[in-house]
Amino acid sequence: MQAIRELSEYELERGKPMPSKNHAIIQGNLVVALTIHAEERYRFLPEVKLHTPPVDLVPDVAVYPLIEFDSLNDELKMEEMPLGVIEIISPSQGDQELVDKLARYFDAGVKSCWLVQPTFRIITVFSDKRTFKTYIEGELYDQILDIRLDLKRIFR
């Protein structure tokens, strides 16, 4: 029988597993690659809290239209939904949990969702709850956001 472990404060606050080393590497690689290729059109916000009642969601990366940094006006919880979100899958997350999370993002108004599977070096890009394309090698292309990325840059 598997022991039940207590959730950390991080996991309770964000509603998702604690990130691992590989998760952190992939998240950093994504933010850098996205910024290099699309910083003139988008702002990429890691770990920002989205107001999505009844429970707020915290994607690994949220993709917003270009927004300016305003040091005098900060937001602890984003009311405006991002155009896209990226979720990096943890080994402890189940399929149904991810399907439910994707549905919540789309229901909230998000237009594109990426699921990144570090173990298998796969990224699946969803344009709605049931339409997706999976990338295993080569270039990823998100038609909704008009973003192209070389998978080698992400999984290095």
N, C-alpha and C positions, 0 to 999 in steps of 0.2 A: 504494500500500500504506500502511495506517495504521500509524503508529509505536506501538510498545508503550511505555506509560508505567509508571513505578514507582508502586506504591501507597504512599500516605502512611502514617505510623504510625497515624493516626486510622482510616484505612480498614482496615488490617490488624487493629487491635484490635477494631473494631466489626463487621467483615465487611460493610461497606456503603460506598457512595460518600461522599465529602466533601460536606457540605451546601452549598448555594448561598444567595445572598441571598433569593431567593423561597422557598426551603425554610425558611429561618430565620423569615421573616415569617409564613408559614403555620403553622409550629410554634408560634410565640408567640401568634398569633391563636387557635389551637385551645386551647391551655392556658388562656388568659384566658377565652374563651367557655365552655369546659367548667367551669371553676372558678366562674364567675358562676352558671351554671345548675344545677350539681349538687355544689357543695362540701359540702353537708350529707350526701351519700351516698358520695362517692368522693374519692380522692386521685389526682391526675394527675402522674405521674412521667416527665419527659422524659429520654431517653438513659440509662435504668437497665439494667444488665446482668442478663439472665435466665439462670439455670443450666439449659441445654438441651443436654445432651451429644448428640453428641460435640463440637459447637461451640456456644458461648453465643451467644444472640441479643440484640441491643440495639434495641428498637423506638424510633421517634421519640417516642412517648408510650405509657406503660403506664397502664391504668386499674385501680386497686385499690379494694377496699372501704375505707372510711374507716380510715386508720391514723394513729396519733399520731406526732409527731416526738419522738424520744428521743435526746438529744444524747450520751448515754453508751453507746448501743448502736447502732452503725451496721452496715450490710451493704454489702460491696463487690459482691456478686452475690446477686440475689434467688433464694431457693430456692422460695418460693411463687409460683406463676404468677399473673399478673394476670387479671382478668375479661375485659379487652379490651386490644387494642393498636391503635395507629394508625401506619401506615407512609406517609410522604410520598415519592412516587416521584421518583427522580432520572432525568434524561434518559438516563443511561447504563445504567439497569437494564432488563433484558429481561423479557418476559412469563413465560418459564419459570422464571426466577430468583424472580419474585414468587409464582408458583403454588407452587413448592417451599417458599418461606418461609412462606406461609400454611398449608400442610399441616403444617409443623413446629410452628407456633403451636397449631393445633387439636389435633395429636397430644400436645402438652405439657399440654393442659387449658384453653387460652384459649377463651372462649365467643364472643367477637365480635372481628372484625378489620376495620379500615377501611383502604382504599387511597385515598390522596389524590393526584389528578393535577393539580398546579398549572397546567400549561400549558393544560389544557382546562377548568379550574374544575369538576372532577368529583370526587365522593366515592362510592366503592362500599363498602357495608356488607355484610360476609359474616357469616352466622350459623352456617355450617359450610363445609366445603371446596367444596361445590357450590351452595349457596344464597346468593344475594346480591340486593341491590337497589342500583341506581345512581341517584344524585341529581345533577341538573344545575343546578337552580334551586329556589328555595323553601326548604322546611323539610326537613331530614334527620331521620329518626326511626329510632333503633336500638331495636328491640323487646326485645332481650336485656337491654340496659343501661337501658332506659327513659329515653333521652336524646334531646332534641329540640334542634336547632341551626339557625339561619337561615344558609344558605350565604353570604349577603351579608356576614355578620360574619367569615367565614373568609377569603374571597377579596377583601379590601379593602386 
